[in-house]
Amino acid sequence: MRVPEKLLAVVQEAIDKMATPGIEGWGMERVPSALHDYGQLVVIAPTAGCTNSTCNHISHAPAAPTYKWVPNPGSLLIELGEEEIEGETILTYYALLVNDQVIYLEKEEPRFHWAALYVIDENEVPTWALARLAQYTAS
């Protein structure tokens, strides 16, 4: 049996999206509107977590898939580093270089709740994280 070309193309596109560097997060189903023109959100893992229909999900988020925000070709996503806050939340900082602009991002991953992605001002990026951009600014 011959595999249809359309199927091969869809599979290759999925493989490419999975291999493209991006920002991953469990339950991170929304990205800031400021990023809509710069990439896309894809589901990269099936739903995981609490699926108990009688649970109020007070101490944890309900089940959700893992998402990845994938920047458009031609842009450069740089992970600047992460820090842990009170053993409960991990903050990861990124710089997205698009044309002549830099967009700073922060991914927040609470221990038992969905991840969230934010566009932040450069003043909100820790100095140690900004310093990691030095390798991209050297001539």
N, C-alpha and C positions, 0 to 999 in steps of 0.2 A: 504494500500500500504506500502510495506516495503522500508525503506530508504537504499540505497546502502551503503555498508561499506566504499567504496572509498569516497563518498560524506561526510560521517561522519568524516573521517580522515582529509579531506581538511578543513572542518569547524573547527575542533578542532585545527588544525595547525594555522589557522587564529586567533582564539581566543587566543591561546598561544602567538602569536606574538604581538597582541594588548595589552596583559597583561604584557608582559616583559618590564621592565624598559629600556628606551632608550633615545635618543636625538631627539626631535621632532622639525620640522620647516616647515613653509609654503614655498613651492617652493624649498626646500632644496633637489634638485634632484641629486646632486653629493656629494660624500664624497672623501676625499683625498685618493690617491692610497695606501698610507701607512696603511689605515684602511681596505682595501679589504679583507685581510686574517683574520680579527678580528671580523667581523660581516656582517650584510646585511641591505640594505635599503628596506623598505616596505612602500607602500602607505597606510595611515591610515584614510584619509578623502578625499572626492571627491573634484574636482576642484572648487575653489572659487576665486573671484576677478573680475577684469575688463575683460569682454569678447567682448567689443565694437570693431568690426573689423576696424573701421576708426580711432581708438585711436592710437597715437604714443607711449603711455606708457612712456612719458618723466618723469613725476613726480611720477610714480608708476610702479610697475612690472605688467606684464599681469597675467591673471588668471593661477592658478597652484594648484595641489593637495597639501595636507600636507603629509610630509614624516616623517618616524621615522627610525633612524639608530639603529639597535638592535644588541648589542654585542653577540658574541657566548657564549654558555653555558660554565661555568667554569671561565669566566672572571668576574671582578667586576667593574661596572661603578659607580663612585662617583661624584655627583654634588657638586661642591665646592662653588657655589654662583654666584650671578650676580650683574652687575652694569649698570646704565643707563648713556649714554653719550649724553649730550646736549639735553635731552628730545626726542631724535630721534632714538637712537640705543640702544638695550640691548645686552650686552655681558655676556654670561654665560660660566663659566669655569668648566671643568670636569677633572677627573683623571681616566684613564682606567688601571686597574691592570690586567696584563696578565702574568701568570707564575711569573718570577722574575723581570719583567720590568714594568715601569710606562710610559704611554703615556698621555701627556697633550693635552687637546682639548679646543677649544674656539668656541662657536656658536655665530655668529653675526646675530642679527635680526634688520635690519633697519625698521623703522616704516611702510613704504609703499613699501618695496622691499623684494625680496625673502631672506630667511635665508641662511646662508652659514656656513659650518663647516670646521675648520682648525685644523691641528696638529701644536702645538706650542712648543717652548722650555720652560723648567721650568723657565728660567729667564724672560719669558714673562707673567708668572702667577703672579698676585698680591700677595704680602706677606700675606694679610689677607685671601686669598683663600687657599694658601698652608698650613696655620696654621690649617685649618679645617681637614687636613689629620691626625692630631695628634691622633684622636680617633682610627685610623686604625693601628697606629705604636706602640701604647702602648702594652707592653708585659703582 
